[in-house]
Amino acid sequence: MLKLTTSVAALAYAALAMSANAQDVAADNKHPVSKAARADEAEIVVTGLKRDQAFVEVPVAVQVFDATAIQRAGITRPQDFLAMTPNVSFQVANHAGEFFVNIRGQTSIRQSEGAVAVVIDGVQLATQNEFNGELFDIQQIEVLKGPQGALYGRNASAGAIVITTKAPTDDFEGQVTAGYGNWNSSRMNGSVSGAIIPGKLRFRASVAFNDTDGPYTNINTGEKPMRSNEKLARLRLDWEAGENTNVDFRLNGSRLLGGAIAYNAQVVGTTIGGVPVTRIDTNDTSLPFTNDVPGRNRQDKFSTSLKIDHDFGFAKLTSVTSYNMISDNYQAKNYPYAGWSYGGNDFVSGALGGIDALVLFGDNTQKFRIANRAFIQELRLTSSNDGPLRWQAGVFFLKSKRRFTTEQGLNGRLPTDGAGNLLPPFSGLVSPITRNLIGGGSILPTRGIDGPETNNGTLNYDDNLYRARNFAPFGNIQYDITDNIEFQGALRYDIERRSIRTLTPDIANPFFGVATGAPQATYNLCVATTGRAAADCHADRTFKQMQPKATLTYKFPGRNGSIYAGYGKSFKSGGFNPIGTRDTLLVSLPNVLVQDSYGKEVADSYEIGFKSLWFNRRVSFNGAAYYTKVSNAQQFEFFPTGGIQSISQIKRTRIQGFEFDINARLTDTLTIFGGYGLADTKIVDIDSQDPVDRADIIGKRVPFAANYNLSAGFQLTQPINDRLDFLLRGDYSRTGSIWYDQRNQPNTKRDPVDLVNARIGLSSDRWELALWSKNLFNEKYNSEAVVILPIAHAVYRAPDRSVGVEAKVKF
């Protein structure tokens, strides 16, 4: 708490000192970093609080990147701008659909709702799966930190990311960008815009394509486990339907084909690809890929939205209607991933008492089929900006469903006699099945249960339908108490009903007691563990939460800065694990904290911050300090022997910290920038009363949250002549340590990671040519780890150095 108190005092002092020293001058329209450093604050507009406001006066910690910043920094994926944002970290792993954004120590996790709302062109995404993809034809990106639930509702407890694509134009224009890099990587995007009916109806069409083999090769099969081929398209129509009515229509679609589940298993005492595993170690990247089952991911996305604005004069009525569909299918070898028949692999583990790791985990495959559908309707009435009181009121409605199917199968078929009859070991142990499998190396494309006579017999199968219905009235006000003091208040009441229905067939599992050690004689987990009839395997819960937010802002004269203080409450809805999950786990894990359902996650956050301009507006310096209490923080847990992916909760956590960012235009051509964020997290309480659990967990750091991050860099835009500029950019980021286990067990912490990116090129008003490198010094690290047992672990390697060339032409 001393750190936080000191930080608050320092931030307040800096803001007060700023009011007496900052001055006004003109802007540099070629600022290469972010709009936070642009001089003319009247040009810097933040839209994330659902009303346009000047950056220097907006009462929220926010990082803003404009189109020039996006181009100069080479931002093509979400991680490119998140890495430059203080107190923001992210996890990239498993497959293209998984991308988790963490802000100020509050985490988004696998199989759960996100903690950060994502809004594109005023339309809130129903799931973060829509977010992870190529960024192209983007006008502005805003990263808002702190609770935004009062404005965006569910899943905005840590913040919001607001993206604005480039708008249609009356004048015909277009651009094409193309690039090539190592790993046989190519990318291209283009857009064209113009008038269909001048002054009335405009269009903008954008497409993008990227293809890469990825950084690594499977030394067993030659497979590129992180390969990816992605195609995207967007159409936007802007129609002035009347003097006071505007219609904005968007259509988006994409398809991605690539690898999946490119993990390395660390099982102490085994050897993978000739490399012995002496201990689990989240920092170890030495193991090669030796998988004998190619991973595969196919992801199809479609979304459409219609936004209608009608201005009544005193207020504007806005209707936002959206619908999206995501199909995400991925599959690969199951833990321990590597092929047992490959000569460089040895799964007999002395640490397991001489037990073969394949006896413990099996020679199995895993397959996931996910289908998301969501409909959103929002209505809001927003007052004009005239007068000291501005207000907004509205309602939000969401209806969604998610079908999630998981399957674990044998990597091959069981042996048969000459007549085709299955031979034992149906009365034996696991090892004969593991070692006597015939064939393998592939996964059947079916969605359903495959028999033991097939080449990929189904060991475990779980099929569930999840539904959600959310209704939320909301309102907010802005009131000028004086010319320099403004109050903002917002209130939202979310009512969300969640349900689960088990769709798994209630049929006998012929592998019961043989290959999996599972307690059920039927594939239906609910029937096997609860005694219910299949028709009764369903449940529902309703979660309600009031989400208030209030801030008080003092704006310094001359529009040179502001200081603000605020409080906000936000939440993530609770939900369900597959029915029967807890009873299944209790067979071998008597102290497991996982339940079949979990409650809502609620966060209370307090914040003080400032924004300031110095030295004739050539320097922007902004900062904030915060204190957050989280109840029932959701955490991901994986149990490979049953193929169970589940959500557990931490009863109470405490997070405190601070952040700042600075941008300085040293000369008309050279800008430097930097930032730092600290997140001091602590587990305060857990649901278990077991003294061992409490001693192991309470007081430990929250998993998946970096304790700090910092970034620094420079951008040089040096004119060569009246038409040509020389471009040079370098940026450095350091992400602090991350624990991947709530017990903070030995060797489950990743050490800090240091990355350097560079870009050099030439540009004119019509074209740009650049050479670039990401991870210039080839830092070796893992982007994620999954803790399974004290002597068993899984790590996902981050890409090593990438280099390439990029060209852009405007017309």
SELO-937494 format. One record per residue (C-alpha): z, x, y; residue in one letter. Coordinates in steps of 0.5 Angstrom, whole numbers. Example, Ala and Ser with C-alpha at 12.3 -4.5 7.8 and 13.67 -1.06 7.14 Angstrom:
BEGIN
       Z       X       Y   residu
      16      25      -9        A
      14      27      -2        S
end
This chain:
BEGIN
       Z       X       Y   residu
       0       0       0        M
       1       6       5        L
      -6       8       4        K
      -8       1       6        L
      -3       0      12        T
      -6       7      15        T
     -13       5      14        S
     -12      -1      18        V
      -9       2      23        A
     -14       7      24        A
     -20       2      24        L
     -16      -2      29        A
     -15       4      33        Y
     -22       6      33        A
     -25      -1      35        A
     -20      -1      41        L
     -23       6      43        A
     -30       4      42        M
     -29      -2      47        S
     -28       3      53        A
     -33       8      51        N
     -40       5      48        A
     -46       4      53        Q
     -53       1      53        D
     -59       4      52        V
     -66       2      49        A
     -67       1      41        A
     -71       6      37        D
     -76       1      33        N
     -77       7      28        K
     -70       7      25        H
     -71       9      18        P
     -64       7      15        V
     -62       0      17        S
     -61      -4      22        K
     -54      -3      23        A
     -56       3      27        A
     -62       0      31        R
     -60       0      39        A
     -62      -7      41        D
     -57     -11      38        E
     -61     -17      40        A
     -66     -15      35        E
     -61     -15      29        I
     -60     -21      26        V
     -56     -23      20        V
     -57     -29      17        T
     -52     -29      11        G
     -47     -33      14        L
     -52     -39      14        K
     -53     -38      22        R
     -57     -33      25        D
     -52     -28      29        Q
     -52     -21      32        A
     -50     -16      27        F
     -45     -13      32        V
     -42     -19      33        E
     -42     -22      26        V
     -35     -22      23        P
     -36     -20      16        V
     -37     -13      13        A
     -45     -13      12        V
     -50      -7      10        Q
     -57      -9      13        V
     -64      -6      11        F
     -70      -8      14        D
     -77      -7      12        A
     -78       0      15        T
     -72       2      12        A
     -74      -1       5        I
     -80       3       6        Q
     -77      10       8        R
     -72      10       3        A
     -77       8      -3        G
     -73       2      -5        I
     -76      -2     -11        T
     -70      -4     -15        R
     -64      -7     -13        P
     -60      -1     -15        Q
     -64       3     -10        D
     -60       0      -4        F
     -54      -2      -7        L
     -53       6      -8        A
     -53       7      -1        M
     -48       1       0        T
     -40       3       1        P
     -36       0      -4        N
     -41      -3      -8        V
     -43      -1     -15        S
     -47      -3     -21        F
     -48      -3     -28        Q
     -55      -2     -31        V
     -55      -3     -39        A
     -58      -6     -45        N
     -64     -10     -43        H
     -68     -12     -37        A
     -64     -18     -36        G
     -57     -15     -35        E
     -55     -12     -28        F
     -48     -13     -26        F
     -46     -12     -19        V
     -39     -10     -17        N
     -36     -10     -10        I
     -30      -8      -8        R
     -27      -7     -15        G
     -29     -15     -17        Q
     -33     -14     -23        T
     -39     -18     -26        S
     -39     -18     -33        I
     -44     -19     -39        R
     -44     -26     -42        Q
     -40     -29     -36        S
     -42     -31     -29        E
     -43     -26     -23        G
     -38     -25     -18        A
     -44     -24     -13        V
     -48     -29     -10        A
     -56     -28      -9        V
     -60     -32      -4        V
     -67     -31      -3        I
     -71     -34       2        D
     -65     -39       3        G
     -65     -41      -4        V
     -59     -39      -8        Q
     -60     -36     -15        L
     -57     -40     -21        A
     -56     -34     -25        T
     -56     -26     -24        Q
     -62     -25     -29        N
     -67     -27     -24        E
     -65     -22     -19        F
     -66     -15     -23        N
     -73     -14     -22        G
     -79     -11     -18        E
     -77     -12     -10        L
     -84     -12      -7        F
     -86     -15       0        D
     -79     -16       3        I
     -77     -16      10        Q
     -70     -16      10        Q
     -64     -15       5        I
     -57     -16       7        E
     -51     -14       3        V
     -45     -18       5        L
     -38     -16       2        K
     -32     -20       1        G
     -30     -27      -1        P
     -36     -32       1        Q
     -34     -38      -3        G
     -33     -42       3        A
     -41     -41       4        L
     -44     -40      -3        Y
     -39     -43      -7        G
     -38     -41     -15        R
     -39     -34     -16        N
     -39     -31      -9        A
     -32     -28     -10        S
     -34     -21      -8        A
     -40     -22      -4        G
     -47     -24      -3        A
     -54     -21      -3        I
     -59     -24       2        V
     -66     -23       1        I
     -71     -25       6        T
     -79     -24       4        T
     -84     -23       9        K
     -86     -30      12        A
     -94     -32      12        P
     -97     -31      18        T
    -103     -34      22        D
    -107     -28      23        D
    -110     -25      16        F
    -107     -19      14        E
    -105     -15       7        G
    -103      -9       4        Q
    -103      -5      -2        V
     -98       0      -5        T
    -100       4     -11        A
     -96      10     -15        G
     -95      14     -21        Y
     -90      18     -24        G
     -87      22     -30        N
     -86      18     -36        W
     -93      16     -35        N
     -90      11     -30        S
     -95       7     -26        S
     -93       1     -21        R
     -98      -3     -16        M
     -96      -9     -11        N
    -100     -12      -6        G
    -100     -18      -1        S
    -105     -22       3        V
    -103     -27       8        S
    -106     -32      13        G
    -108     -39      16        A
    -111     -44      12        I
    -110     -49      18        I
    -109     -45      24        P
    -102     -46      27        G
    -101     -51      22        K
    -101     -49      15        L
    -100     -41      13        R
    -100     -38       6        F
     -97     -31       3        R
     -99     -29      -4        A
     -96     -23      -7        S
     -97     -19     -14        V
     -93     -13     -17        A
     -94      -9     -23        F
     -90      -4     -26        N
     -91       0     -33        D
     -87       6     -36        T
     -85       9     -42        D
     -78      11     -40        G
     -75      17     -40        P
     -73      18     -47        Y
     -76      18     -54        T
     -73      16     -61        N
     -74      23     -65        I
     -74      19     -72        N
     -80      14     -70        T
     -83      16     -63        G
     -81      10     -60        E
     -80      10     -53        K
     -73       6     -53        P
     -73       5     -45        M
     -80       3     -44        R
     -82      -3     -40        S
     -88      -7     -37        N
     -87     -12     -32        E
     -92     -17     -28        K
     -89     -21     -22        L
     -93     -26     -18        A
     -90     -30     -12        R
     -94     -35      -7        L
     -91     -38      -1        R
     -93     -44       4        L
     -91     -45      11        D
     -93     -52      13        W
     -91     -55      20        E
     -91     -62      18        A
     -90     -64      25        G
     -87     -62      32        E
     -80     -62      29        N
     -81     -61      21        T
     -83     -55      17        N
     -84     -54      10        V
     -83     -48       6        D
     -85     -48      -1        F
     -85     -42      -6        R
     -87     -41     -13        L
     -85     -35     -17        N
     -87     -32     -24        G
     -86     -26     -28        S
     -86     -23     -35        R
     -83     -17     -38        L
     -84     -13     -44        L
     -80      -7     -46        G
     -75      -4     -51        G
     -68      -6     -51        A
     -60      -4     -53        I
     -62       3     -53        A
     -55       5     -54        Y
     -52      11     -58        N
     -46      10     -62        A
     -40      15     -62        Q
     -36      15     -69        V
     -32      21     -69        V
     -33      25     -75        G
     -41      23     -76        T
     -47      27     -74        T
     -53      24     -71        I
     -59      27     -70        G
     -56      34     -72        G
     -51      33     -67        V
     -43      32     -69        P
     -39      27     -66        V
     -32      30     -65        T
     -29      25     -61        R
     -31      19     -57        I
     -33      21     -50        D
     -36      17     -44        T
     -39      23     -41        N
     -42      26     -47        D
     -50      25     -47        T
     -52      30     -52        S
     -54      25     -58        L
     -61      24     -59        P
     -64      17     -61        F
     -65      16     -68        T
     -66       9     -69        N
     -70       6     -75        D
     -71      -1     -72        V
     -75      -1     -65        P
     -72      -5     -60        G
     -76     -11     -56        R
     -75     -15     -50        N
     -79     -21     -48        R
     -77     -24     -41        Q
     -80     -30     -38        D
     -78     -32     -31        K
     -81     -38     -27        F
     -78     -41     -21        S
     -80     -46     -15        T
     -77     -48      -9        S
     -78     -53      -3        L
     -74     -52       3        K
     -75     -58       9        I
     -73     -57      16        D
     -73     -63      21        H
     -70     -61      28        D
     -67     -67      31        F
     -65     -63      37        G
     -57     -64      37        F
     -58     -61      30        A
     -63     -59      24        K
     -63     -62      17        L
     -64     -58      12        T
     -66     -60       5        S
     -67     -54      -1        V
     -69     -56      -8        T
     -70     -51     -13        S
     -71     -50     -21        Y
     -72     -44     -25        N
     -73     -43     -32        M
     -71     -36     -36        I
     -73     -34     -43        S
     -70     -28     -45        D
     -71     -25     -52        N
     -68     -18     -54        Y
     -67     -15     -61        Q
     -65      -8     -64        A
     -61      -5     -69        K
     -54      -6     -69        N
     -48      -2     -69        Y
     -48       4     -70        P
     -56       4     -68        Y
     -58      10     -72        A
     -62      10     -78        G
     -58      12     -84        W
     -64      15     -88        S
     -66      20     -83        Y
     -65      27     -85        G
     -61      29     -79        G
     -56      23     -79        N
     -49      23     -83        D
     -45      17     -83        F
     -39      20     -87        V
     -33      20     -83        S
     -27      24     -84        G
     -24      21     -78        A
     -24      14     -82        L
     -21      18     -88        G
     -28      19     -91        G
     -31      12     -91        I
     -38      11     -89        D
     -39       8     -82        A
     -44       4     -85        L
     -39       1     -90        V
     -35      -1     -84        L
     -40      -3     -80        F
     -46      -4     -84        G
     -54      -3     -84        D
     -56      -9     -80        N
     -60     -11     -74        T
     -58     -16     -68        Q
     -62     -21     -65        K
     -61     -25     -58        F
     -65     -31     -56        R
     -63     -34     -49        I
     -66     -40     -45        A
     -63     -42     -38        N
     -65     -48     -34        R
     -62     -50     -27        A
     -64     -55     -22        F
     -60     -54     -15        I
     -60     -59      -9        Q
     -57     -57      -3        E
     -57     -62       4        L
     -54     -59      10        R
     -54     -61      17        L
     -53     -55      22        T
     -52     -56      30        S
     -56     -53      35        S
     -53     -46      38        N
     -51     -49      45        D
     -44     -50      47        G
     -38     -47      45        P
     -37     -51      38        L
     -43     -50      33        R
     -42     -53      26        W
     -45     -54      19        Q
     -44     -60      14        A
     -47     -61       7        G
     -47     -62       0        V
     -49     -58      -6        F
     -51     -60     -13        F
     -53     -56     -19        L
     -54     -58     -26        K
     -56     -52     -31        S
     -56     -51     -39        K
     -56     -45     -43        R
     -58     -44     -50        R
     -55     -38     -53        F
     -57     -36     -60        T
     -54     -29     -64        T
     -56     -27     -70        E
     -54     -21     -75        Q
     -58     -19     -81        G
     -59     -14     -86        L
     -64      -8     -84        N
     -68      -9     -91        G
     -68     -14     -97        R
     -63     -14    -103        L
     -66     -11    -110        P
     -69     -16    -115        T
     -70     -15    -122        D
     -77     -16    -125        G
     -77     -23    -125        A
     -75     -23    -118        G
     -68     -25    -118        N
     -63     -22    -114        L
     -59     -17    -117        L
     -51     -16    -116        P
     -47     -13    -111        P
     -46     -21    -110        F
     -39     -19    -114        S
     -38     -12    -111        G
     -37      -9    -104        L
     -41      -7     -98        V
     -43       0    -100        S
     -48      -2    -105        P
     -52      -7    -100        I
     -52      -2     -95        T
     -55       4     -99        R
     -59       0    -104        N
     -63      -4     -99        L
     -71      -4     -99        I
     -75      -4     -94        G
     -72      -5     -87        G
     -74      -2     -80        G
     -76      -9     -77        S
     -73     -16     -75        I
     -76     -22     -77        L
     -79     -26     -71        P
     -76     -33     -73        T
     -71     -37     -69        R
     -66     -39     -75        G
     -63     -37     -81        I
     -67     -32     -86        D
     -65     -32     -93        G
     -62     -26     -97        P
     -69     -26    -101        E
     -72     -24     -94        T
     -73     -17     -91        N
     -68     -19     -86        N
     -63     -24     -89        G
     -58     -27     -84        T
     -51     -25     -84        L
     -48     -28     -78        N
     -51     -34     -74        Y
     -49     -37     -68        D
     -52     -42     -64        D
     -49     -46     -58        N
     -51     -50     -52        L
     -47     -49     -45        Y
     -48     -54     -40        R
     -45     -54     -33        A
     -45     -59     -27        R
     -43     -57     -20        N
     -42     -61     -14        F
     -39     -59      -8        A
     -38     -61      -1        P
     -38     -56       5        F
     -37     -55      12        G
     -36     -49      17        N
     -35     -49      25        I
     -36     -43      30        Q
     -32     -44      36        Y
     -32     -40      43        D
     -24     -40      45        I
     -26     -36      51        T
     -33     -32      52        D
     -30     -26      48        N
     -26     -29      43        I
     -29     -33      37        E
     -26     -37      31        F
     -30     -39      25        Q
     -27     -43      19        G
     -31     -46      13        A
     -28     -50       7        L
     -32     -52       1        R
     -29     -56      -5        Y
     -32     -54     -12        D
     -32     -59     -18        I
     -35     -56     -24        E
     -36     -59     -31        R
     -37     -54     -37        R
     -39     -56     -44        S
     -40     -53     -50        I
     -44     -55     -57        R
     -45     -51     -63        T
     -52     -52     -66        L
     -51     -47     -72        T
     -53     -51     -78        P
     -47     -52     -83        D
     -50     -49     -89        I
     -47     -44     -94        A
     -47     -37     -92        N
     -49     -33     -99        P
     -46     -26     -96        F
     -39     -29     -95        F
     -34     -24     -97        G
     -40     -19     -99        V
     -43     -16     -93        A
     -39     -18     -87        T
     -32     -19     -89        G
     -33     -26     -85        A
     -28     -31     -86        P
     -33     -37     -87        Q
     -36     -40     -93        A
     -41     -43     -88        T
     -45     -40     -82        Y
     -42     -45     -77        N
     -36     -41     -74        L
     -33     -48     -71        C
     -33     -51     -78        V
     -31     -45     -82        A
     -25     -44     -77        T
     -22     -50     -74        T
     -24     -55     -80        G
     -28     -60     -76        R
     -34     -63     -78        A
     -40     -60     -75        A
     -41     -66     -71        A
     -34     -65     -67        D
     -36     -58     -65        C
     -36     -59     -58        H
     -31     -58     -52        A
     -31     -59     -44        D
     -27     -57     -39        R
     -27     -59     -31        T
     -25     -53     -26        F
     -24     -55     -19        K
     -23     -50     -13        Q
     -22     -51      -6        M
     -25     -45      -2        Q
     -22     -44       5        P
     -24     -38      10        K
     -22     -37      17        A
     -24     -31      21        T
     -22     -29      29        L
     -27     -25      32        T
     -26     -21      39        Y
     -33     -19      42        K
     -32     -13      47        F
     -36     -14      54        P
     -43     -11      54        G
     -44     -13      47        R
     -42      -6      44        N
     -38      -8      39        G
     -33     -13      36        S
     -26     -13      32        I
     -25     -19      27        Y
     -19     -21      22        A
     -20     -26      16        G
     -18     -29      10        Y
     -22     -32       4        G
     -21     -35      -2        K
     -26     -35      -8        S
     -27     -37     -15        F
     -31     -36     -21        K
     -31     -42     -26        S
     -28     -41     -33        G
     -32     -43     -39        G
     -32     -42     -47        F
     -33     -37     -52        N
     -36     -40     -59        P
     -31     -45     -62        I
     -28     -41     -67        G
     -28     -34     -64        T
     -21     -33     -63        R
     -19     -35     -71        D
     -24     -31     -73        T
     -22     -25     -69        L
     -14     -26     -71        L
     -16     -24     -79        V
     -16     -17     -77        S
     -14     -17     -70        L
      -7     -20     -69        P
      -6     -18     -62        N
     -13     -20     -59        V
     -12     -23     -53        L
     -19     -27     -53        V
     -19     -35     -53        Q
     -24     -40     -55        D
     -24     -42     -47        S
     -22     -38     -41        Y
     -20     -41     -34        G
     -23     -40     -27        K
     -22     -33     -24        E
     -19     -34     -17        V
     -19     -29     -11        A
     -15     -29      -5        D
     -17     -23       0        S
     -15     -21       7        Y
     -19     -17      11        E
     -19     -13      18        I
     -26     -10      21        G
     -30      -7      27        F
     -37      -6      29        K
     -38      -1      34        S
     -44       2      38        L
     -43       9      42        W
     -46      14      46        F
     -52      10      49        N
     -52       6      43        R
     -55      12      39        R
     -49      12      34        V
     -47       6      30        S
     -40       6      27        F
     -37       0      23        N
     -31      -1      18        G
     -26      -5      15        A
     -20      -5      10        A
     -18     -11       5        Y
     -13     -13       0        Y
     -15     -18      -5        T
     -11     -21     -11        K
     -15     -24     -17        V
     -12     -28     -22        S
     -15     -29     -29        N
     -20     -23     -28        A
     -26     -24     -33        Q
     -27     -18     -38        Q
     -33     -17     -43        F
     -31     -15     -50        E
     -35     -13     -56        F
     -33     -14     -64        F
     -39     -11     -68        P
     -37     -13     -75        T
     -38     -20     -73        G
     -43     -19     -68        G
     -38     -23     -63        I
     -39     -22     -55        Q
     -33     -25     -52        S
     -30     -26     -45        I
     -22     -25     -44        S
     -18     -25     -38        Q
     -13     -21     -34        I
      -8     -25     -32        K
      -7     -21     -25        R
     -10     -16     -21        T
      -9     -12     -15        R
     -15      -9     -11        I
     -14      -6      -4        Q
     -18      -1       0        G
     -23       1       6        F
     -30       3       8        E
     -34       5      13        F
     -41       7      15        D
     -44      11      20        I
     -51      12      23        N
     -53      17      28        A
     -60      18      32        R
     -59      25      34        L
     -66      26      37        T
     -72      21      38        D
     -74      23      31        T
     -68      25      27        L
     -63      20      24        T
     -57      22      20        I
     -53      16      16        F
     -47      16      11        G
     -41      12       8        G
     -35      11       4        Y
     -32       6       0        G
     -25       6      -3        L
     -23       1      -8        A
     -16       2     -11        D
     -15      -3     -17        T
      -9      -4     -21        K
      -7      -9     -27        I
      -1     -13     -25        V
       0     -17     -31        D
      -3     -20     -37        I
      -2     -26     -42        D
       1     -23     -48        S
       8     -22     -48        Q
       7     -16     -54        D
      11     -10     -51        P
       6      -5     -54        V
       0      -9     -50        D
       4     -10     -44        R
       6      -2     -44        A
      -1       0     -45        D
      -5      -5     -40        I
       0      -6     -34        I
      -1      -1     -29        G
      -8       1     -31        K
     -14       1     -27        R
     -19      -5     -27        V
     -25      -3     -32        P
     -32      -3     -30        F
     -30      -2     -22        A
     -31       5     -19        A
     -25       8     -15        N
     -30      10      -9        Y
     -37      11      -7        N
     -40      15      -2        L
     -47      17       1        S
     -50      21       6        A
     -57      23       8        G
     -62      24      14        F
     -69      21      16        Q
     -74      25      20        L
     -80      22      23        T
     -83      27      27        Q
     -90      25      30        P
     -96      30      29        I
    -100      27      34        N
    -101      20      37        D
    -103      17      30        R
    -100      21      25        L
     -92      22      23        D
     -89      27      18        F
     -84      24      14        L
     -78      27      11        L
     -72      24       8        R
     -66      26       3        G
     -60      22       1        D
     -54      24      -3        Y
     -49      19      -7        S
     -43      20     -11        R
     -40      14     -15        T
     -33      15     -17        G
     -30      15     -24        S
     -30       9     -28        I
     -26       6     -34        W
     -29       2     -39        Y
     -23       0     -42        D
     -17      -4     -40        Q
     -12       0     -43        R
     -15       6     -40        N
     -15      10     -47        Q
     -17      17     -47        P
     -24      19     -46        N
     -26      12     -44        T
     -27      14     -37        K
     -33      16     -34        R
     -33      22     -29        D
     -36      22     -22        P
     -43      22     -22        V
     -47      26     -16        D
     -54      24     -15        L
     -60      26     -10        V
     -66      23      -8        N
     -72      26      -4        A
     -78      23       0        R
     -83      27       4        I
     -90      24       6        G
     -95      23      12        L
     -96      16      15        S
    -100      12      21        S
    -100       5      23        D
    -105       3      17        R
    -103       8      11        W
     -97      12       8        E
     -97      17       3        L
     -91      20       0        A
     -88      25      -6        L
     -81      22      -8        W
     -76      24     -13        S
     -70      20     -16        K
     -64      24     -19        N
     -67      30     -16        L
     -62      35     -19        F
     -63      32     -26        N
     -56      29     -27        E
     -54      27     -34        K
     -49      21     -35        Y
     -48      15     -38        N
     -49       8     -34        S
     -45       4     -39        E
     -40       5     -44        A
     -37       0     -49        V
     -31       1     -52        V
     -30      -2     -60        I
     -24       2     -63        L
     -20       9     -61        P
     -25      13     -65        I
     -32       9     -64        A
     -35       8     -58        H
     -42       6     -55        A
     -46       9     -49        V
     -52       8     -45        Y
     -55      14     -42        R
     -58      13     -35        A
     -65      16     -33        P
     -66      23     -32        D
     -70      26     -26        R
     -76      22     -24        S
     -82      24     -19        V
     -88      21     -17        G
     -93      20     -11        V
     -94      13      -8        E
     -99      11      -3        A
     -99       5       2        K
    -105       2       6        V
    -105      -4      11        K
    -111      -8      13        F
end
